[in-house]
Amino acid sequence: MISFEKYQLDNGLTVILQPDVTTPIAAVNICYNVGSRDEHSERTGFAHLFEHLMFGGSVNVPSYDKVLQRVGGDNNAFTSVDITNYYLTLPAQNIETAFYLESDRMNELAFNKKSFDVQRNVVVEEFKQSYLNQPYGDAMLLLKPLAYKVHPYRWNTIGISPQHIQDATMDEVKEFFYTFYRPNNAVITVSGNIQTDECKRMVNHWFGNIPMGKSYHRCLPQEPEQTQSRFMEVERDVPCDCIYKAYKMCKRTHPDFYAVDLLSDILSNGDSARLTQKLVNESKLFSSVNAYVSGTFDEGLFMISGYVNPGTDLVTADRAIQEQLCVLKEQKIRDYELQKVKNKVQTILDYAELAVQDKAMNLSVFEVMSQAEDINKEEKKYADISSEHMQKTAQNVFNEPSCSTLYYRARKKMQ
């Protein structure tokens, strides 16, 4: 159980304070309610670009990292399809430096041409290195638009094309910032060795005068039900064939999410998981195979990927995966097997309540997704999942008409 206090400033900034006197450090997490799903289809990659621009200097702080490092702090950030998240840790007595830094860049970035050009080029090169010039790097760039036809989840956080970032103008970047990176579109969480009253005073001092932005009403196109399986096959210069399968699943806040998440663990979490035992160790069809859920705020994907051993046809490998999914649909999971994956989840949840950085981040994300209070309901929601619920969920999710499949073949070398 994580205890915390939550309130809101007049400018709409949601503040969560989570005191923890057992540690000498403090963590500050700012989660902005903007991800790649909020981008225009002709200007994708903007949320990810801002992950970089936010470290490129604000009006009063040319170098964010230098100031933070002087007081013993560390920081990082990540972008997803749903959120953009910034987090830092530092000695608790220096926490006001964190508020100064974060409030200054929330108020206004430097928006100078040099920083913009540098960060834009960094993102373009990241796109090329990590997605276009990396073995299997473009797999998700192919699978996502195969699975989604209208919803903006059809592109990755990096975007559809590096050209979108290359063509971005300063005016477009400013408009994106003043739409989404406003206090009324953000949650700040502070966890660690803090005095609540003093922390409130500092938060109000540094963030209270930042102007709120205009209200943003998210109205995304809803993905129609997929009633026919989709298929794509490509050849690339890669070491071995690979298969990717994406089944439609519920969103993160749906009650069935917990059963779907446990199904992914049953299939591939650990050496004793079913796909590993059956398809890697016994049949030797795959060198490795994994199952994972997207866990997105809107309806997501249950994905399975596997590297196929030489001499194994992809059709055979595909059929073997489907057979294992059919077992989950036709037979109830044994109690001890279900309890085993629940125990692993319980361990993860327990560890997430130890580190101040994890607590700050998770509270922020839950508040953006639904409400921070829901974080204390996770343990029971997983524990209450029955084998009957697991079987019914498997029957709903693992249907080939709602599946998109990518055969990623290794290009045959000329003799």
C-alpha positions as a printed Julia matrix, in Angstrom:
415×3 Matrix{Float64}:
   0.0     0.0     0.0
   1.42    3.35   -1.07
   0.23    6.31    0.98
   0.21    9.73   -0.67
  -1.47   13.12   -0.81
  -2.92   14.55   -4.01
  -4.1    18.05   -4.83
  -4.25   20.5    -7.73
  -2.87   23.98   -8.27
  -5.05   26.76   -9.68
  -3.35   26.39  -13.08
  -4.43   22.74  -13.29
  -1.16   21.05  -12.33
  -1.87   17.85  -10.4
   0.54   17.34   -7.49
   1.17   14.05   -5.68
   3.35   13.93   -2.56
   4.59   10.61   -1.2
   6.82   11.0     1.88
   9.36    8.24    2.58
  11.68    8.94    5.51
  13.6     5.67    5.03
  15.75    7.13    2.24
  18.05   10.17    1.98
  17.01   10.88   -1.61
  13.99   12.24   -3.41
  12.5    11.53   -6.81
  10.57   14.0    -8.92
   8.5    12.69  -11.81
   6.58   14.77  -14.33
   4.22   12.93  -16.63
   2.7    14.84  -19.52
  -0.56   13.56  -20.93
   0.72   13.43  -24.5
   2.11   10.61  -26.61
   2.48    9.7   -30.23
  -1.27    9.04  -30.42
  -1.78   12.82  -30.18
   0.24   13.6   -33.31
  -0.98   14.46  -36.78
  -0.45   11.67  -39.29
   1.67   14.02  -41.45
   3.81   15.15  -38.53
   4.59   12.05  -36.49
   7.44   11.71  -34.02
   6.8    15.07  -32.32
   6.27   13.64  -28.82
   9.57   11.78  -29.1
  11.27   14.89  -30.5
  10.18   16.79  -27.39
  11.76   14.17  -25.17
  15.01   15.47  -26.66
  14.09   19.17  -26.93
  13.18   19.36  -23.24
  16.86   18.68  -22.46
  18.05   21.22  -25.04
  17.77   24.19  -22.71
  15.04   26.43  -21.31
  14.86   30.22  -21.06
  16.98   30.48  -17.9
  18.85   27.15  -17.97
  21.02   26.56  -21.06
  22.23   23.17  -19.74
  19.76   21.14  -17.67
  22.2    18.29  -17.01
  25.04   20.47  -15.71
  22.87   22.16  -13.1
  21.39   18.86  -11.92
  24.75   17.08  -11.76
  26.19   19.85   -9.55
  23.71   18.92   -6.82
  24.24   15.17   -7.19
  21.21   14.47   -9.36
  20.5    12.12  -12.22
  17.69   12.12  -14.77
  16.13   10.5   -17.81
  12.92   10.4   -19.82
  10.86    8.2   -22.12
   8.06    8.6   -24.62
   5.28    6.13  -25.29
   2.22    6.11  -27.49
   0.24    7.52  -24.52
   2.53    9.66  -22.36
   5.82   11.54  -22.17
   7.57   11.05  -18.84
  10.5    12.88  -17.23
  12.09   11.75  -13.98
  15.03   12.62  -11.79
  16.54   11.67   -8.44
  18.76   13.76   -6.18
  19.63   14.2    -2.49
  16.45   15.24   -0.71
  18.01   18.43    0.67
  18.54   19.64   -2.91
  14.99   19.05   -4.09
  14.32   22.71   -4.8
  16.82   22.51   -7.66
  14.59   19.89   -9.27
  11.57   22.17   -8.98
  13.54   25.08  -10.46
  14.7    23.03  -13.44
  11.37   21.39  -14.21
   9.3    24.54  -13.78
  11.61   26.55  -16.01
  11.32   24.19  -18.94
   7.59   23.73  -18.39
   7.21   27.48  -18.51
   9.12   27.97  -21.75
  11.86   26.24  -23.73
  14.71   28.2   -25.31
  13.35   27.52  -28.81
  16.57   28.57  -30.5
  17.43   27.36  -33.97
  20.73   25.77  -32.94
  19.15   23.51  -30.28
  16.24   22.68  -32.55
  18.51   21.69  -35.44
  20.74   19.59  -33.18
  17.9    17.65  -31.55
  16.07   17.2   -34.83
  19.18   15.68  -36.4
  19.67   13.44  -33.35
  16.15   12.06  -33.71
  16.53   11.54  -37.46
  19.77    9.61  -36.91
  18.14    7.57  -34.12
  15.36    6.65  -36.54
  17.9     5.47  -39.11
  20.17    3.61  -36.71
  17.55    1.95  -34.5
  14.81    1.23  -37.03
  16.04    1.39  -40.62
  19.63    0.13  -40.32
  19.15   -2.31  -37.45
  18.4    -6.02  -38.05
  14.64   -6.53  -37.47
  14.46   -2.81  -36.62
  11.57   -2.06  -38.95
   9.42   -4.98  -37.78
   7.14   -2.81  -35.62
   7.05   -0.15  -38.32
   5.47   -2.85  -40.49
   3.34   -4.67  -37.91
   1.66   -1.64  -36.31
   0.02   -0.3   -39.51
  -0.94   -3.86  -40.38
  -2.84   -4.18  -37.08
  -4.22   -0.62  -36.9
  -5.87    1.06  -39.85
  -7.25    4.31  -38.4
  -6.1     4.67  -34.79
  -2.82    6.62  -34.32
  -1.31    3.57  -32.63
  -0.56    2.58  -36.22
   2.75    4.42  -35.96
   5.56    3.99  -33.44
   6.69    6.73  -31.08
   9.63    7.36  -33.4
   7.11    8.22  -36.13
   6.2     7.0   -39.59
   9.14    8.53  -41.43
  12.22   10.55  -40.45
  11.1    13.03  -43.08
   8.3    14.17  -40.77
  10.85   15.42  -38.24
  13.21   16.67  -40.91
  10.44   18.86  -42.35
   9.19   20.15  -38.98
   9.21   23.92  -38.54
   9.83   25.96  -35.42
   6.25   27.25  -35.47
   4.9    23.68  -35.52
   7.14   22.73  -32.61
   6.04   25.75  -30.56
   2.38   24.98  -31.2
   2.89   21.39  -30.0
   4.65   22.62  -26.85
   2.04   25.2   -25.91
  -0.74   22.69  -26.52
   0.56   19.76  -24.51
   3.41   20.78  -22.18
   1.23   22.89  -19.92
   0.58   22.47  -16.19
  -3.06   21.5   -16.76
  -1.82   18.6   -18.9
   0.75   17.32  -16.39
   1.16   15.43  -13.13
   4.13   16.03  -10.84
   4.88   13.41   -8.2
   7.47   13.79   -5.45
   8.55   10.74   -3.49
  11.25   10.56   -0.85
  12.51   12.19    2.31
  10.38   15.32    2.08
   8.51   17.56    4.51
   5.01   17.81    3.05
   4.25   21.4     4.02
   7.62   22.7     2.83
   7.3    20.71   -0.36
   3.89   22.24   -1.03
   5.33   25.71   -0.55
   8.14   25.06   -3.03
   5.84   23.47   -5.61
   3.49   26.42   -5.43
   6.38   28.9    -5.64
   7.97   27.34   -8.72
   4.95   26.03  -10.61
   2.0    28.1    -9.42
   2.53   31.03  -11.77
   3.02   29.03  -14.97
   0.1    29.84  -17.28
  -2.26   27.01  -18.01
  -2.76   26.0   -21.62
  -5.95   25.73  -23.58
  -8.06   22.66  -22.87
  -7.22   19.71  -25.07
 -10.09   17.32  -25.73
  -8.73   14.07  -27.1
 -10.95   12.76  -29.86
  -9.13    9.93  -31.58
 -10.53    7.8   -34.41
 -11.72    4.48  -33.02
 -10.3     1.37  -34.6
 -13.07   -0.73  -36.18
 -13.38   -4.38  -35.2
 -10.99   -6.59  -37.14
 -12.93   -9.52  -38.59
 -10.39  -10.88  -41.06
  -6.8   -11.92  -40.49
  -4.09   -9.78  -42.06
  -0.77  -10.92  -43.41
   2.48   -9.42  -44.63
   5.73  -11.01  -45.76
   9.07   -9.27  -46.25
  12.68  -10.19  -46.94
  15.57   -8.5   -45.22
  19.3    -8.98  -44.68
  18.97  -10.62  -41.28
  20.51  -13.76  -39.71
  17.33  -15.85  -39.5
  13.59  -15.88  -40.17
  11.3   -14.35  -37.6
   7.55  -14.32  -37.07
   5.43  -11.61  -35.45
   1.78  -12.02  -34.49
  -0.45   -9.29  -33.05
  -3.88  -10.04  -31.56
  -6.29   -7.28  -30.58
  -6.78   -6.93  -26.83
  -8.44   -4.62  -24.3
  -7.05   -1.35  -23.0
  -4.98   -1.07  -19.81
  -7.9    -0.03  -17.58
 -10.21   -2.87  -18.66
 -10.85   -5.61  -16.05
  -9.68   -8.26  -18.54
  -6.22   -6.67  -18.8
  -4.99   -8.56  -15.74
  -5.98  -11.91  -17.23
  -4.35  -11.01  -20.55
  -1.16   -9.93  -18.79
  -1.03  -13.21  -16.86
  -1.58  -15.11  -20.11
   1.55  -13.51  -21.53
   3.47  -14.7   -18.46
   2.06  -18.22  -18.79
   3.33  -18.28  -22.35
   6.78  -16.78  -22.07
   7.87  -15.52  -18.65
  10.79  -17.7   -17.66
  12.35  -20.99  -18.73
   9.34  -23.0   -17.6
   6.86  -20.93  -19.66
   4.83  -22.84  -22.23
   6.2   -21.38  -25.46
   9.75  -21.84  -24.26
   9.15  -25.4   -23.11
   7.13  -26.57  -26.11
   8.56  -24.63  -29.04
  12.16  -24.02  -27.99
  13.19  -26.91  -25.76
  11.01  -29.75  -27.05
  10.2   -29.2   -30.72
  13.31  -27.06  -31.44
  11.3   -24.93  -33.87
  12.45  -21.64  -32.35
  15.67  -20.37  -30.84
  13.57  -17.98  -28.75
   9.93  -16.92  -28.57
   8.25  -14.23  -26.51
   4.74  -13.02  -25.71
   3.99   -9.55  -24.39
   1.17   -7.03  -24.07
   1.22   -3.4   -25.16
  -0.66   -2.18  -22.07
  -1.89    0.92  -23.86
  -4.51    3.39  -22.66
  -6.69    2.54  -25.69
  -7.29   -0.96  -27.06
  -3.92   -2.63  -27.52
  -2.1    -5.63  -28.9
  -1.08   -9.0   -27.53
   2.1    -9.74  -29.47
   4.08  -12.89  -30.01
   7.47  -12.92  -31.71
   9.92  -15.7   -32.33
  13.22  -16.35  -34.07
  12.9   -19.52  -36.09
  15.64  -22.16  -36.19
  17.26  -22.97  -39.56
  15.3   -25.54  -41.51
  11.96  -24.59  -39.93
   9.34  -23.24  -42.28
   7.53  -20.14  -41.03
   4.15  -21.69  -41.79
   5.02  -24.62  -39.54
   6.27  -22.27  -36.85
   3.09  -20.18  -37.12
   0.91  -23.26  -36.79
   2.87  -24.37  -33.7
   2.18  -21.04  -31.99
  -1.51  -21.28  -32.8
  -1.64  -24.78  -31.35
  -0.31  -23.53  -28.02
  -2.87  -20.75  -28.0
  -5.62  -23.27  -28.7
  -4.58  -25.22  -25.61
  -5.2   -22.1   -23.51
  -8.62  -21.71  -25.11
  -9.64  -25.34  -24.66
  -8.1   -26.25  -21.3
  -8.18  -24.43  -17.98
  -4.8   -23.47  -16.56
  -3.8   -25.58  -13.61
  -3.92  -23.84  -10.24
  -0.24  -24.2    -9.44
   0.79  -22.79  -12.83
  -1.5   -19.79  -12.4
  -0.28  -19.22   -8.86
   3.33  -19.31  -10.07
   2.85  -16.37  -12.45
   0.78  -14.51   -9.86
   3.68  -14.87   -7.42
   6.03  -13.32   -9.97
   3.67  -10.4   -10.47
   3.36   -9.97   -6.71
   7.15   -9.77   -6.42
   7.29   -7.1    -9.12
   4.56   -5.07   -7.39
   6.35   -5.37   -4.05
   9.65   -4.15   -5.5
   7.84   -1.24   -7.16
   6.92    0.02   -3.69
  10.55    0.17   -2.52
  12.39    2.59   -4.8
  11.26    6.23   -4.65
  11.79    6.64   -8.38
   9.47    3.73   -9.15
   6.81    5.03   -6.77
   6.94    8.53   -8.2
   6.75    7.29  -11.78
   3.97    4.78  -11.19
   1.81    7.24   -9.26
   2.15    9.8   -12.06
   1.32    7.31  -14.78
  -1.71    5.96  -12.93
  -3.0     9.48  -12.38
  -2.76   10.26  -16.09
  -4.26    6.92  -17.08
  -7.14    6.85  -14.56
  -6.4     7.97  -11.01
  -3.41    7.53   -8.71
  -5.55    5.68   -6.15
  -5.84    2.74   -8.53
  -2.21    1.82   -7.92
  -3.21    0.24   -4.6
  -5.82   -1.96   -6.28
  -3.39   -3.77   -8.61
  -2.43   -6.52   -6.21
  -6.03   -7.6    -5.6
  -6.98   -7.4    -9.27
  -4.22   -9.84  -10.19
  -4.94  -12.08   -7.2
  -8.64  -12.33   -8.06
  -8.08  -13.68  -11.58
  -9.36  -17.26  -11.81
  -8.46  -20.02  -14.25
 -11.99  -19.7   -15.66
 -11.41  -16.0   -16.33
  -8.09  -16.84  -17.98
  -9.71  -19.39  -20.29
 -12.54  -17.07  -21.27
 -10.07  -14.25  -21.96
  -7.92  -16.55  -24.1
 -11.01  -17.47  -26.11
 -11.78  -13.8   -26.68
  -8.26  -12.71  -27.58
  -6.65  -15.55  -29.51
  -8.77  -15.53  -32.63
  -7.03  -15.6   -35.99
  -9.57  -13.25  -37.67
  -8.39  -10.52  -35.28
  -4.72  -11.35  -35.77
  -2.14   -9.58  -37.92
   0.88  -11.7   -38.89
   4.25  -10.66  -40.25
   6.65  -13.18  -41.79
  10.11  -11.61  -41.61
  12.28  -13.74  -43.86
  16.05  -13.75  -44.08
  17.1   -12.92  -47.63
  18.67  -15.92  -49.34
  22.27  -15.34  -50.29
  23.37  -15.94  -53.84
  25.57  -18.97  -54.31
